Amino acid sequence: MQLQNRVAVVTGGGSGIGRAICRRFGAEGAQVAVLDRDLARAQETARLLDADGIKALALAADVSNAQAVTDALGRVLEKWDRVDILVNNAAISQGDDILTIDETTWDLNLNVVLKGVFLCAKAVLPGMIAQQRGTIINIASVNGLTGLSEEPYSAAKAGVINLTQNMAIKYGQHNVRVNVICPGTIQTPIWQNRVDKDPTVFAKLAKWYPLGRVGQPEDVANAAFFLASDQAAWITGAVLNVDGGLMAGRYGMGRELEGE
Ligand SMILES: NC(=O)c1ccc[n+]([C@@H]2O[C@H](COP(=O)([O-])OP(=O)(O)OC[C@H]3O[C@@H](n4cnc5c(N)ncnc54)[C@H](O)[C@@H]3O)[C@@H](O)[C@H]2O)c1
């Protein structure tokens, strides 16, 4: 139980990776605030935690709305007095080609993916600084590291990586650690539209991954748990790829050269 009595907030905790992180943290003894813009999803995660004997609080908030974030974090403080761990996981991805998307779509991606991290971090940092302890884990993406399409989402994720590094150097003096995870393809509901169009999409994508499969939400939750725990006490500003080796090189190109 390495997160005993820690208070964690997980945004986008109502689905996929966020839900897996809530369950992993809870299994390690954390009290978990499940924040999601979709209250029913947050409540379902909280119910799963409750069934496992984990203290949970479901909160409805849009991370791109400053007032909603302040109100939701206020409820966590009311109930548990502090926030020790924040996981900025909520995201959407809409549109790709910048020639076809409009300004509203651009703004929506940036507001949820990048501004959401800014607002949630800003809400918890004063408390973390006051208690001289805290950790923030941002969930970015391999899309923030290289060109993989979904331009507005990817540009925002690149921003999340840089914001992580800047927060790490600024708040390290207060024993606040800030790290970022860059997942590759993870089998979650965010892929549902693509799966509906092509049920073989994960099998096709698996070929790009040196480890021969796409990821599961638990692969990311395990990494988030490590970064949240005291095992990572001297790790801050790290960009941790959880991507089955995707970013290690050009696997397909290597195979081509080897005539496979
Ligand atoms: N699944 C992947 O292949 C993959 C790959 C790389 C990175 N990621 C990242 O992992 C994180 C989780 O993705 P997932 O695949 O679990 O997605 P998901 O769609 O299953 O879950 C995202 C959750 O975030 C919530 N959410 C969306 N917008 C919100 C907002 N404005 N305010 C509050 N909550 C909001 C949704 O309601 C949903 O419950 C995201 O940051 C995503 O970019 C996912």
The ligand as a MOL file (V3000), in Angstrom:
LIG
                    3D

  0  0  0     0  0            999 V3000
M  V30 BEGIN CTAB
M  V30 COUNTS 44 48 0 0 0
M  V30 BEGIN ATOM
M  V30 1 N -6.3450 5.9140 -25.7680 0
M  V30 2 C -5.2400 6.2660 -26.4090 0
M  V30 3 O -4.8460 5.6480 -27.4290 0
M  V30 4 C -4.3890 7.4020 -25.9000 0
M  V30 5 C -3.1140 7.5890 -26.4620 0
M  V30 6 C -2.3240 8.6430 -26.0110 0
M  V30 7 C -2.8020 9.4880 -25.0310 0
M  V30 8 N -4.0370 9.2770 -24.5130 0 CHG=1
M  V30 9 C -4.4860 10.2180 -23.4890 0
M  V30 10 O -4.9320 9.5110 -22.3510 0
M  V30 11 C -5.9320 10.2700 -21.6750 0
M  V30 12 C -7.1590 9.4200 -21.4320 0
M  V30 13 O -7.6700 8.9700 -22.6640 0
M  V30 14 P -8.6620 7.7400 -22.8030 0
M  V30 15 O -8.2180 6.9880 -23.9980 0
M  V30 16 O -8.8170 7.0450 -21.5100 0 CHG=-1
M  V30 17 O -10.0080 8.5180 -23.2110 0
M  V30 18 P -11.5440 8.2980 -22.8150 0
M  V30 19 O -12.3130 9.0250 -23.8520 0
M  V30 20 O -11.8300 6.8540 -22.5870 0
M  V30 21 O -11.6570 9.0630 -21.4300 0
M  V30 22 C -11.5270 10.4540 -21.3380 0
M  V30 23 C -12.4080 10.9480 -20.2200 0
M  V30 24 O -12.1990 12.3590 -20.1130 0
M  V30 25 C -13.4440 12.9800 -19.9320 0
M  V30 26 N -13.3810 14.3570 -20.4280 0
M  V30 27 C -13.2900 14.7720 -21.7110 0
M  V30 28 N -13.2800 16.1020 -21.7700 0
M  V30 29 C -13.3560 16.5420 -20.4950 0
M  V30 30 C -13.4070 17.8310 -19.9180 0
M  V30 31 N -13.4040 18.9390 -20.6780 0
M  V30 32 N -13.4650 17.9340 -18.5700 0
M  V30 33 C -13.4910 16.8160 -17.7930 0
M  V30 34 N -13.4850 15.5720 -18.2970 0
M  V30 35 C -13.4170 15.4390 -19.6360 0
M  V30 36 C -14.4310 12.1440 -20.7210 0
M  V30 37 O -15.7780 12.3290 -20.2850 0
M  V30 38 C -13.8980 10.7290 -20.4670 0
M  V30 39 O -14.5280 10.1490 -19.3440 0
M  V30 40 C -6.1760 11.5030 -22.5600 0
M  V30 41 O -5.3800 12.5640 -22.0810 0
M  V30 42 C -5.6740 11.0590 -23.9010 0
M  V30 43 O -5.2840 12.1340 -24.7130 0
M  V30 44 C -4.8540 8.2740 -24.9180 0
M  V30 END ATOM
M  V30 BEGIN BOND
M  V30 1 1 1 2
M  V30 2 2 2 3
M  V30 3 1 2 4
M  V30 4 1 4 5
M  V30 5 2 4 44
M  V30 6 2 5 6
M  V30 7 1 6 7
M  V30 8 2 7 8
M  V30 9 1 8 9
M  V30 10 1 8 44
M  V30 11 1 9 10
M  V30 12 1 9 42
M  V30 13 1 10 11
M  V30 14 1 11 12
M  V30 15 1 11 40
M  V30 16 1 12 13
M  V30 17 1 13 14
M  V30 18 2 14 15
M  V30 19 1 14 16
M  V30 20 1 14 17
M  V30 21 1 17 18
M  V30 22 2 18 19
M  V30 23 1 18 20
M  V30 24 1 18 21
M  V30 25 1 21 22
M  V30 26 1 22 23
M  V30 27 1 23 24
M  V30 28 1 23 38
M  V30 29 1 24 25
M  V30 30 1 25 26
M  V30 31 1 25 36
M  V30 32 1 26 27
M  V30 33 1 26 35
M  V30 34 2 27 28
M  V30 35 1 28 29
M  V30 36 1 29 30
M  V30 37 2 29 35
M  V30 38 1 30 31
M  V30 39 2 30 32
M  V30 40 1 32 33
M  V30 41 2 33 34
M  V30 42 1 34 35
M  V30 43 1 36 37
M  V30 44 1 36 38
M  V30 45 1 38 39
M  V30 46 1 40 41
M  V30 47 1 40 42
M  V30 48 1 42 43
M  V30 END BOND
M  V30 END CTAB
M  END
